Amino acid sequence: MKGHKSGFVNIIGNPNVGKSTLMNAFVGEKLSIITSKAQTTRHRIFGIVNGDDFQIVFSDTPGIIKPAYELQQSMMDFVKSAFEDADVLVYMVEIGEKDLKDEAFFKKITHAKIPVLLLLNKIDISSQEILEVQVKQWKEKVPNAEIYPISALQNFNIDTVFNRILELLPESQPFYPKDQLTDKPERFFVNETIREKILLNYKKEIPYAVEVETEEFLEDEKIIRIRSVIMVERDTQKGIIIGHKGGALKRVGIQSRADLEKFFGKQVHIEIYVKVNKNWRSDQNQLRRFGYNQK
């Protein structure tokens, strides 16, 4: 394909800056789950946008944190890998934000040899005066970056950034088939949809002690039949997830089914169970099984 452009555009930043909202806006599909809680994104997720003469592979990564246990360390390994294969690096911040929570990552950005776009998000809840001050501050902190004020939620300035990314991409053959939307299988999106509902419906440590595994995904012409398991670390957490007379778990199932029917475009029947899997967040073998620690 002569004159064809392809490349990896990797999105990084602190938790809760709107990275997943941005990627979904670029791709036009809800690939990354979105909640107001930190650490919503645990994996590195590709969203692929194809045109006649281009393919952009957007990559949403976990928010940058200081790891406290094995799962979080694995999440930061996904961020490190995003530096290694990027053709364009998108560093996302929000109005009023300071530096990255990890100084080593920040140095990598300021010394990057590839193009860096710094996106100043959530300008829809700011004033022009504050915005001008922020742009000046970030120009001093990251002199190698092009700065774009945006609102990922309101879709403001997203087209401008997209077009600039297209200009910066190298000429290359596509990396994935032209009809492919993501690198993840269907079961991954089932797991993530259920996990999003847990993040939205439960408080305190419960969402962070949970992993979801889909054991069965059977699709025919009219319906998809799904059986998924929610893993927790303790019996008390299992009781909270299930709730009084199973009410809490039923709510998760109803909400998940509604989103999955939209995503897959057909009827979904879903069964969800809860199992105790002690200390899975600190167990290397369990983490590998759930798609982490794939070094």
N, C-alpha and C positions, 0 to 999 in steps of 0.2 A: 504494500500500500504506500505509494509514493506521496510524500507530503503529509503523512498521517502522524498525529501527535498522541503520545501516551505517557502517563507518569503517575507516580504515587504522591498524593497530597496528604500529609499527615498532620492531624489537628491535636495540639497539646495545650495544657493549661491546668490551673488549680481546680479542685472540685467546685461544682455548682456555677461555672461561668457560662454554661449553655452550649458546650461542645456538641452534645447529642442533638440538641435542637438545630444547631447549625448544619450538621451533617444531613439530618433528615430534610432540611430546607434545600440543600444542594441536590440531594438524590430524588426528592419528591415522593419519598416513601418513608413510613415509620420503621426504620431498621434498628435504631438505638432506643432503648427505653428511657423515659424521662420522668424523674421525680425531683422534688425539692431536697431530697436527702443526699448527703455526701456519699461517695463511693457507689453510686447507682451503676455506673459502668465498671465492669470487672474484667472484661476481655478486650482485645483489640478487634474491632469490627470493620470490615471493608464495605463500602457502598460504591457501586460502580456506575458511572454515568457515561453513556455511549452516544456519540454523534457519528455522522458519515465519515468525518475525517479526524476524530479524536476519541480517546478513552481516558477518563479521569478516574483513578482509584482513590477515593477518599478513605481515610482511616481515622476512626474515632477511638481514642485510647482512654484508659482510666485517668481520673484527676490525680495530679501529682501530690503525694502525701509522704510522710516519713513512716516507713513500714513498722508495724508493731508485732506482726506474726507472719507465718509462712505465706498465707493467702495474699496479704498485702505486698509482700516481697515479690511474689509472682506477678501481681498487677503492675508493679513498677518495672519489672522485666519487659512487659509489653510496651511500656513507654520508651524504654531504652531502644528496643527494636525499631520503634518509629523514627528514631534519629538515623538509624543505619541505612534505611532504604528510601528515604524521602527525596523526591525531586524538588518539591516545594514544601516548606515548613510553615504551617499556620499556627501562630502563637496567639491564643485567645485570652483576653483579660476583660474585666468589666469595670465600669465607672467606680472609682474609689478604691480599686484594688492595689495592693503593694506587689512586691516581687514574688516569684515562685517560691513554694515552700521548700524546695531543694536547690541549694546554691549551685551545685554541680550541673544540674539541668539548665539553670539560668545561664551559666557560662557557656554551655554548649550552644545555646541559642545566639548569644552575642558574638560567638566566634564561628558561627556556621558559614560554610563555603557555598551553600545553596541559597536561593532566594528565600527570605523570611517575610511573611505578611503578618503584621500585628493587627488583630481585629479587636477594636474597643467596643465591647458589647453592652447592651441595655441602655443605649443612649436615649431611648424613648422615655426613660424615667429620670432624665437628667436635664440640665439647662445648658444653653449655648456657652455661657461663661465657664461653667465647670468643665465642659467638654474641651474648650480651648486650653485650659490649664492642664488637663489630663494629657492631651495630645503633645503638648510641649514637654511634660515630664517624661513620657514614654519615648519621645525622640531622643532625649538625653540618655535614657537608660539603655535603649536598644537602637543605637545609631545605624545599624545595618538593616533595619526593617523598614518596609513601606507600611504606613499606618492608615487604616480604614475604619472610621466610625460605622458601626452597624447596629441593627436590632434583629437578632436571629428570629425572635418570636414574631415580630411584625413584618419580617421579610424585607427590611429596609437596607438598601445598598448591597444586597446579596448578589444581584446580577452583575454589579460592577466588579465585585471581588471574583466572581466566577469567570468573567471575561478576562480579568488580569491573570488568573491562574492559567487559563488557556494559552495566553500569550507566552507565559514562562515555561510551558511544558516542552521537553525535548521531542524531536522527531523520533518516532519509534513505532514498531508494530504493536497491536493491542496485546495485553497480557492475558486477557480472559476472553471467552466467547462473547460476541457482541450482544447476545440476548441475556447475558448473566447480570443479575442485579447485586449479588453479594457473594462472598466466599463461604458463607455459613450455610449448613443444611437446615431443612425445615424444623427439625427437632430443637435446634438451638433457639429459634424464635418462639417456639412453644415454651421452652424453659424460661426465656427472658420475659415473656408476657406474664407468666405466672409469678415470676420474681418481682416484676413491677407492681403487681397487685398486692403482694405481701409488703413491699415497701410503702405502699399507699395506705394499707389497712391496719398495720401493726406498729407499735411504738418501741422505743428503747432498743435493746440489743437484738430483739427477735429478727429483724430483716437481715442483720449482718451474720447471724448464725445459721442462715438458710442457704441451701443449694437445691436446685431442682434438676431432676433427671427424667427424661421422657423414655419410658420403657417400650411403648408401643405407638406406632404412627401408621395407621392403615387407611389408605385413600382409595376411594372408588369414584365413579362419575359424579355422584350427588352428595356424598358425605365423607368426612374425615373422622375416624375413630381414634381417640388419643387416650393413653393411660400414662399418667405422670406421677412421680413420687417427690414429695417435699422432704428433704433431709434436714434434720435439726440436730443439735449437739446434746440436748438433755431431755428427759421425760417431761419436765415442767414446761419446756418450750413446745413440745408436742401438744400438750393440753391447751396451751394458749392458741396455737395455730388452729386446732379443731374447734375450740370455743364451746359454749353452752349448747348441748344437743346438736353439735356439728354446725351451728349457725355461721360461725366465722369462716370455716372452710368452704361452706356452701357459697357464701358471698364471693370468695376468691374465684371459685369455679364459674359462677355466673358471669362475673366481670371479664374473666379470661376468655370464656367462650365467645362473648360479644366481640372482643377485639380480634380474636383469631378468625372469626367468620368474616370480618372486614378484610383482614390481611390475606386470607386464602381465597376469598370470594366464593365460598360454598358453606354448606351446613357443617357444623362441628359438634361431635358428641365427645365430651371430655370427662374422664374419671380421675380424681386426684386423691392420693393417699399420703399419709405422713409416717415417716420412719425416723428412729433415732440412729444417728451415725456419729458416735462420740468423737469429739476433737478433730473433725474432718479438716478444719481450717489450718491445723498444724501438722497434718499427716501428708508427707510427700507423695505417697502412693495414691491416696484419695484425691489429692489435688491434680495429679497427672490424669487420673480417671475422669475428672470433671473438666479437663482441657486446659489446666494451668501447668506451670513448670515444664513447658515443652522446649527446653533448651537442648 
